[in-house]
Amino acid sequence: MTKSSFDLEELRKDVQLFEAMYPIVVALTQLQELVDDTCLAVWSEAYAAALQVHNYAKASGQGAGLDAVVGEMGQRFARKPRKAKAQEATVTSGGATV
């Protein structure tokens, strides 16, 4: 590469822009992590509350017209057999056993 084909000033501008943007990228990354953590915590709390409602409705809702609701909620909280989970892990990992 010859000196005439290399723009040193452009390189300086690029480095300067990178240095200016880097703290913003770090801050956005940290913010994204906080948002992700908050979403996970909220989902966990909502799931736990819904599970309590399901268990209560299942225990006391017989004959009270809640059978359809309990059945629908039961599908959400039904546990998958271990064999299905193992197959799912194999599929999501591209065929390699996890």
PERA-V622650 format. One record per backbone hydrogen bond with DSSP energy under -0.5 kcal/mol. NH is the residue of the N-H (numbers start at 0). CO is the residue of the C=O. E is the energy in kcal/mol with one decimal. If there is no record, write none. Layout:
<<NH,CO,E> <NH,CO,E>>
This chain:
<<4,1,-1.0> <5,1,-0.5> <5,2,-0.8> <6,4,-0.6> <7,5,-1.0> <10,6,-1.7> <11,7,-2.2> <12,8,-2.1> <13,9,-2.3> <14,10,-2.5> <15,11,-2.5> <16,12,-2.6> <17,13,-2.5> <18,14,-2.6> <19,15,-1.8> <20,16,-2.3> <21,17,-2.3> <22,18,-0.6> <23,20,-0.5> <24,20,-2.2> <25,21,-2.4> <26,22,-2.4> <27,23,-2.7> <28,24,-2.2> <29,25,-2.3> <30,26,-2.4> <31,27,-2.6> <32,28,-2.0> <33,29,-2.1> <34,30,-2.5> <35,31,-2.7> <36,32,-2.5> <37,33,-2.4> <38,34,-2.7> <39,35,-2.3> <40,36,-2.3> <41,37,-2.7> <42,38,-2.6> <43,39,-2.4> <44,40,-2.3> <45,41,-2.6> <46,42,-2.8> <47,43,-2.4> <48,44,-2.3> <49,45,-2.6> <50,46,-2.4> <51,47,-1.9> <52,48,-2.3> <53,49,-2.6> <54,50,-2.7> <55,51,-2.6> <56,52,-3.0> <57,53,-2.8> <58,54,-2.1> <59,55,-2.8> <60,56,-2.1> <63,60,-2.1> <65,60,-1.0> <69,65,-3.2> <70,66,-2.4> <71,67,-2.3> <72,68,-2.8> <73,69,-2.5> <74,70,-1.4> <75,71,-1.1> <76,72,-1.8> <77,73,-0.9> <83,80,-0.5> <84,80,-1.7> <85,81,-2.2> <86,82,-2.1> <87,83,-2.3> <88,84,-2.2> <89,85,-1.8> <90,86,-2.2> <91,87,-2.6> <92,88,-1.2> <93,90,-1.4> <94,89,-2.6> <95,92,-0.9>>
